[in-house]
Amino acid sequence: MRPLSRTDMFHSGTAFNFSYRGNRSGFTLIEVMVSIAIISVIFISLFRMQASSADLARACEFSVMAPILAGNLIAEAEHDSGIPSLDNEKEREILISDVFFKSPDLPEGISRWHMKKIIVQIRDKKRTYMVTTWRWAR
């Protein structure tokens, strides 16, 4: 018996055997693609959840820090009678105005009440916190 040449193997089906075998091993291309699609959907939902939790953490930090910062600004304005300096992290704005109240119920010798109206606004990229308070003038 003579050895088979390449053309003989190709035509006889021994070199490229595309016939179905009963016990196949491995995965088909469609199975791999479906599993990759399922894994990508899971990762997309996880990334969205992580991004929304990071945004929620920034909002919570602002909600906690803005009243503290506003209280500090009001205290600085009361003691220094000036406008505190700005930093790059959060934009702050403070407005102090004189207000005079006249009332017929005031005691003798006092014709009006002198107060200061203090408005504090603290802003970051998405949120704004505003406080309005009144203080007796010195």
Stockholm file with secondary structure:
# STOCKHOLM 1.0

chainA/1-138         MRPLSRTDMFHSGTAFNFSYRGNRSGFTLIEVMVSIAIISVIFISLFRMQASSADLARACEFSVMAPILAGNLIAEAEHDSGIPSLDNEKEREILISDVFFKSPDLPEGISRWHMKKIIVQIRDKKRTYMVTTWRWAR
#=GR chainA/1-138 SS CCCCCHHHHHHHTSSSCCCCCSSCCSCCHHHHHHHHHHHHHHHHHHHHHHHHHHHHHHHHHHHHHHHHHHHHHHHHHHHHSSCCCCCSSSEEEEEEEEEEECCTTSCTTCCCEEEEEEEEEEECSSCEEEEEEEEECC
#=GC SS_cons         CCCCCHHHHHHHTSSSCCCCCSSCCSCCHHHHHHHHHHHHHHHHHHHHHHHHHHHHHHHHHHHHHHHHHHHHHHHHHHHHSSCCCCCSSSEEEEEEEEEEECCTTSCTTCCCEEEEEEEEEEECSSCEEEEEEEEECC
//
